[in-house]
Structure formats: C-alpha cells, structure tokens
Amino acid sequence: MWLTAYAPLLIWTFVVLGLGTGVGSMNETSRIIRPLLEILFPSASPAAITLYHGYIRKFAHFAEYAVLAFFAFRALAPFKHRYGLALLFAAATAAIDEFNQSLDPSRTSSPWDVALDIAGAASTVAVFAIIAIVRRFRKSKASE
C-alpha cells in the first residue's frame, strides 16, 4: 500500500525541513525549552541553561534524522539496496536543510550539523543491519 509506506516518510521529511526554517531557530525553541530547563536546573547559570539548550538542539538533529532514516528504510523495503538508499535519502535531506538554513538570517548553517544528521540516520540503518544479520544467523542455526 503506497500510502502506508510513503506517507510517513513524506510527512516526516516536511517536518524536518520545516524545523529547518525560522520556526526551529534557537530563539523559537527557547520559548519552550528554556523555562523547562530553568525548572529542572534552578541553580544553573544563564550560560549553563544556554549550553544545555544547545545540547538538546544537537540531540534533536540526531533524533529527527534517525526517525527520517527509519521511515525511509521502511518505505524503501521493496528495493535491494534500501540500507544505502535510506542513508542517501537522509544525507540529501540534511544537505538541503542546511543549505536552506544558510539562506535564512534567523538560522546558522554548519557542515557539522549535516554530519550529526547523517550519524543519526546511520545509527538507525545500523540497527536494521544488525537485526538482519541476527535473523540470518538464527535462521541458519535453526536449519542445521
């Protein structure tokens, strides 16, 4: 079924690219994240809160591309090289996202963010590869 295979991937791709606009800027996310951090760490300095916020944002890069690779891997199930294709799709999306951010004055663009995005996607692909290896190993042991 095309809709169940590709709709989640398309929706999540638009979410990722949407977060790459001013909507996902540090000023915007600080409206939600900063007050939560101030509650969780009441004795932290403003500089520490800003640092924690930055770490959360970097983890978000990793996580959103891990999810993107999950949906790409799932959608590309009929393809022989879906591991590489899922990773390639995520990498291309990351490059497009960072390029778009370089054009937005409220955002900063960094090749390190692309690397972090690809690392998130690669982690998902690696988990799927490990699962496939374990299944093949168990299947070969069961048939002996």
C-alpha positions as CSV (number, residue, x, y, z in Angstrom):
1,M,0.0,0.0,0.0
2,W,1.6,3.2,-1.2
3,L,0.0,5.5,1.4
4,T,1.1,3.5,4.4
5,A,4.7,3.1,3.0
6,Y,5.4,6.6,1.7
7,A,3.1,9.0,3.6
8,P,5.0,8.8,6.9
9,L,8.3,9.4,5.1
10,L,6.9,12.4,3.2
11,I,5.2,13.9,6.3
12,W,8.4,13.5,8.4
13,T,10.5,14.9,5.6
14,F,8.3,18.0,5.6
15,V,8.5,18.2,9.4
16,V,12.3,18.0,9.3
17,L,12.6,20.7,6.5
18,G,10.0,22.8,8.3
19,L,12.1,22.7,11.5
20,G,15.0,24.0,9.4
21,T,13.2,27.3,8.9
22,G,12.9,30.1,11.4
23,V,10.3,28.1,13.3
24,G,13.1,25.8,14.6
25,S,15.5,28.6,15.4
26,M,17.1,28.8,18.9
27,N,15.1,31.9,19.7
28,E,11.9,30.0,19.0
29,T,12.8,26.7,20.7
30,S,14.0,28.7,23.8
31,R,10.4,29.8,24.4
32,I,9.6,26.2,25.4
33,I,13.0,24.6,26.3
34,R,14.5,27.4,28.4
35,P,11.7,27.6,31.0
36,L,11.7,23.8,31.4
37,L,15.5,23.8,31.9
38,E,15.1,26.6,34.5
39,I,12.6,24.4,36.4
40,L,14.8,21.3,36.1
41,F,18.1,23.2,37.0
42,P,17.1,26.1,39.2
43,S,20.6,26.9,40.3
44,A,22.1,26.8,36.8
45,S,23.5,30.0,35.4
46,P,22.0,31.5,32.3
47,A,25.1,30.4,30.4
48,A,24.6,26.9,31.6
49,I,21.0,26.9,30.6
50,T,22.0,28.1,27.1
51,L,24.6,25.4,26.9
52,Y,22.0,22.7,27.9
53,H,19.6,24.1,25.3
54,G,22.3,23.8,22.7
55,Y,22.9,20.1,23.6
56,I,19.2,19.4,23.4
57,R,19.1,21.0,19.9
58,K,22.1,18.9,18.8
59,F,20.4,15.8,20.1
60,A,17.3,16.8,18.2
61,H,19.3,16.8,14.9
62,F,20.5,13.3,15.6
63,A,17.0,12.0,16.6
64,E,15.0,13.6,13.8
65,Y,17.3,12.1,11.2
66,A,17.2,8.7,13.0
67,V,13.4,8.8,12.6
68,L,13.8,10.0,9.0
69,A,16.0,7.0,8.2
70,F,13.5,4.7,9.9
71,F,10.7,5.9,7.6
72,A,13.0,5.9,4.5
73,F,14.1,2.3,5.3
74,R,10.5,1.3,5.8
75,A,9.3,3.0,2.6
76,L,12.2,1.5,0.5
77,A,11.5,-2.1,1.6
78,P,11.0,-3.3,-2.0
79,F,14.4,-2.1,-3.0
80,K,17.5,-4.3,-2.9
81,H,19.8,-1.6,-1.6
82,R,17.5,0.0,0.9
83,Y,20.2,0.4,3.5
84,G,22.2,2.7,1.3
85,L,19.2,4.4,-0.2
86,A,17.8,5.2,3.2
87,L,21.1,6.7,4.3
88,L,21.5,8.6,1.0
89,F,17.9,10.0,1.3
90,A,18.7,11.2,4.8
91,A,22.0,12.7,3.8
92,A,20.5,14.5,0.8
93,T,17.7,15.9,3.1
94,A,20.3,17.0,5.6
95,A,22.3,18.8,2.9
96,I,19.2,20.5,1.5
97,D,18.1,21.5,5.0
98,E,21.5,23.1,5.9
99,F,21.6,24.9,2.5
100,N,18.2,26.3,3.2
101,Q,19.3,27.4,6.7
102,S,22.3,29.2,5.1
103,L,19.8,31.4,3.3
104,D,17.7,32.2,6.5
105,P,19.1,35.0,8.6
106,S,17.5,33.5,11.8
107,R,19.4,30.3,11.3
108,T,23.0,29.2,11.2
109,S,24.3,26.5,8.8
110,S,27.1,24.1,9.6
111,P,28.6,21.0,7.9
112,W,28.9,19.6,11.4
113,D,25.1,19.6,11.6
114,V,25.0,17.6,8.4
115,A,27.5,15.1,9.9
116,L,25.3,14.8,13.0
117,D,22.2,14.3,10.9
118,I,23.9,11.6,8.9
119,A,25.1,10.0,12.2
120,G,21.5,9.8,13.4
121,A,20.4,8.2,10.1
122,A,23.4,5.8,10.1
123,S,22.5,4.7,13.6
124,T,19.0,3.6,12.5
125,V,20.4,1.9,9.4
126,A,23.0,0.1,11.5
127,V,20.3,-1.2,13.9
128,F,18.3,-2.6,11.0
129,A,21.5,-4.2,9.6
130,I,22.3,-5.8,12.9
131,I,18.7,-7.1,13.2
132,A,19.0,-8.6,9.7
133,I,22.4,-10.2,10.5
134,V,21.0,-11.7,13.7
135,R,17.9,-13.0,11.9
136,R,20.0,-14.7,9.2
137,F,22.3,-16.2,11.8
138,R,19.3,-17.6,13.8
139,K,17.7,-18.9,10.6
140,S,20.9,-20.6,9.6
141,K,21.3,-22.2,13.0
142,A,17.7,-23.4,13.0
143,S,18.1,-25.1,9.7
144,E,21.2,-27.0,10.8
